[in-house]
Amino acid sequence: EQDSYFNTALIDQALIPLMRKGITQPTLVITRWNNPTISLGNFQDHGLDLDLGACLRYGVSVVRRKTGGQSVYLDEDYIVFSITTPRNYFPLGLNQLRESVSRGIARSLQQFGIHAEFFPVDNVVVKDSDSIKTIGNSGQRISGDIVSVQASVRYDLRHLDRMLDMLKINGNKLNMHYDEVLKFLASVKMYNPDVEKEQIENSIVRNLLKHWEVGEFTDEELDYIREHSRNEYSDDWTFRNGPLQSK
């Protein structure tokens, strides 16, 4: 378990140069987000996409990842993992890669009675009678000879009200649309309240990796990731388009 900056560097790109040098083997890492965090996309304006005062009130960290996309709220109710491997481990095309990872997640959920399925281009959904609800997604990047995959599964929705109080889209807060947003979000606990988060995690590992063994990062790897997170994921980077405000 590490802080939000370490986790962001880890799932973003920190392992890529280590793997290219042969220091790190193909790796799947499940990160723990016991410190609630909002991850901003690379090109987002935190003033327009977050209520930073609400983030401070809730004690939620804010980080900015190197990849694009929208703001993502992460806490202990999310299963978040990253896979970093040589390019030949997964299908080479980006669309194939998205589908491969999403289908692996869906298979894992199906094993626990959750009727999840792949939904293009990179979502995992559960179809109800009146809507399609997202329960997971993936984001992938091919960097030369290395593939980096980031994905998440929503295990529970205990803090939806807090999440919507912090998030905005183009300056408009989402907490006024609670019922509407809820129609399109699913969680593992909605469909199987008895399954443990660790059971889902283990199933995902089995479905995505052909051969795997449990291990720990070496001191060299940990030192590199910590240094990378300090140097490249500081508040200067996160709030580069303006300071963190408390009101």
N, C-alpha and C positions, 0 to 999 in steps of 0.2 A: 504494500500500500504506500503510495507516494502522493505528493501534492498535485494540484491541478496543472501546474506548469510542467512538471515532470511527465505526467500522463499525456499532456498535449504534445510535447516534444516526441514522446515515445510512439504515439499512434500516428503522428504526422510524418516524420521523416528521419528521426535520429538514427534508426537502425540501418538505413540505406548505405551510408558510407562504411559502416562497420562490416556489413555483409559483403560489400564490394571488395574490401580488403581481406576477406576471409576470416575475420575475427569472430563474426557472429554466424551461426548456422540458421537455416530456415526456422522461423520462429512465429508461433501464435502466442500473443500475450492478452490476457484478460485483465483489464484495468479496473481498479476499485475507485469509486467516486463518492466516498463517504463524506467528503467535503463538497456540498452542492455547488455546481459550476454551470455557468453559461459559456458556451463556446461560440464565439463570433466567427463568421466566415471572413476570409481574407479581405474582401472588398466592401464589407459593410461599414456603415456609419453608426457608431455606438449611440450617438445622440438620437438617431432616428429609429433604431431597432431595439433599444433597451430603455427601460425606466431605471436608470442607475440609482436613483434614490431608493426604489423598492429593493434593488439588489443589495444595497448597503443595509437596509432595515432587516432583511432576511439573512444577512451574513453569507451571501452567495458570491463566490469568486467569479471574476470575468476574465477569460483568456481569449486570445485570437489565434486561430489555427492558420496554417499556410495555405490550405485548400479553400475553395470557394464554398458557395451555398449559404443557407440561412442560419440564423441563430439556433442553437440546440441546447436544451436544458438537460443536465445530467446529474443524477444523484444515485443513492444506493438502490433505487428501484429500476435501474437500467443495467442491462448486460452489455458491456462495451468491450470490443476486442479488436485487435489489429493482427494482420498477417503480413509478414515481410519474407519474401522468397525470391529465388532466381526466377526469371521470366518464364522459363520452360516448365515450371511446376503447374501453372494454370493455363487454360486456353489463352492464346495470344491476343485476340481481339478484345477491345474494351467492352463491347456489348456482350460478348461471350463471357468475359470475366464477371461482369455485373450479374449476369444470369446464373452463372455457376455458384457464386457465393450466396445469392438470394435463395436459390433452390436448396442449397445446403442448410440454410437456416430454416426454411419451410419444412424440410424433412425432419429436422430436429424437433420442431414444434408438433408435427403430426404424430410423432411417437408418444406424445402425451395427450392425445385426443383433441388437439387444436387443429382445426381445418384451415391451416395456413397454406398460401400458395404464392408463387412468384407473380409480380405485377410489374410489367415493364415501366421505366427502364431499370430500376434498382430498388424496388420496394418489395416487402413481404406483407401480405394483406390477409384479412379474414373477411369473407363476404357474408354479410347479414342479409335479411330479406329486403331491407330498404336502403342499404348503403354498403360501401366498401371501406373497411377500416384498416388503417396502417398499424402494424405491430412491430415492424422492423425495417431497416434499410441498410444499404451499403454504399460506400464510396470508394472508388479505386483509382489508382494512379500508376501508370507504367513509366518508370524512370530508367530509360536505357535498358540495361539487362536485369533490372530489379523491379518486382511488382510489390506495391504497397496497397493493402486493403484495410479499410476501416469500416466497421459495421456495428450496429446496435440493435438490441431487442428490448422492447418495453415490458418489464416484468410486472410492474404495478403502476397505478395512477393515483397514489395517495396525495400527491402535492400538485395536482392540476391547477387549483386555484392560485397557488403561489406562482407557478410557472406563468400563467396568463397575466398575472399582475405585473410581472417583470418584462415580458416580451411585448414588442411593438412591431408594426409593419408600416414603414413610411411615416412614422410619427404617431400612428394610431394604436392605442393600447388594445390588447386582445381580451381583457377581462370582461368587457361588455358582451362578449360572444361565447360565454362559457358553454351553454347548451348546444350551440351550433358546432363548436369545436369538438365537443365530446362525442358527437355523432360519427366522427371520422377517426377516432383514436381507439385502439384496442390494446389490451395488455394480457399477459399470460394468465394472471389471476382472475380475469373475467371469465375465462373458459375452463380453467383448471385450478381452483383455489388451493389444492393440496400439493401441487408440485413445488419442489424447492428450487431456488435459483441455481444452486450448484448442479442439480440434475440437468437443467437446460444447458448450462455451460459445458458439462461433460459431453452431452449429446452433440453439441455444435462442434466440439473438437473432433469427435469421432467421425462426423459427417464431412468435415472439410479437409482433414489431413489423412493421408494414406498411412503413414508411419509416424508415430509420435511417442515422445517420452517426456515425463515431467522433469523440469530442470530449473535452475536459478541462474540469474545473470551473474557474470563474473564481476569482480571489483573493477576491472578495466572498462567493462561495458557500462556499469552503473556510474562510474566517474565521468565517462564521456557523455552519457545522457543528461546527468545533472548539470554539467558545464554547458551543454547545448541548450538546456531549458533556461538557464540563467542568462546566457548571452543573447538568445534569439526570441525569448518569449516574455520579456520584461514588460512592465507597465508602459514603458515608452513605445513599445511595439503595439500593445493592445489598444492604447488610447492615442494613437498617432494622429488622429484627426480632431483632437481636443482633449482637455483634461477630464478626469473623473470628477463628476459633480455629485453633490450630496442632496440636491433639491431639484 
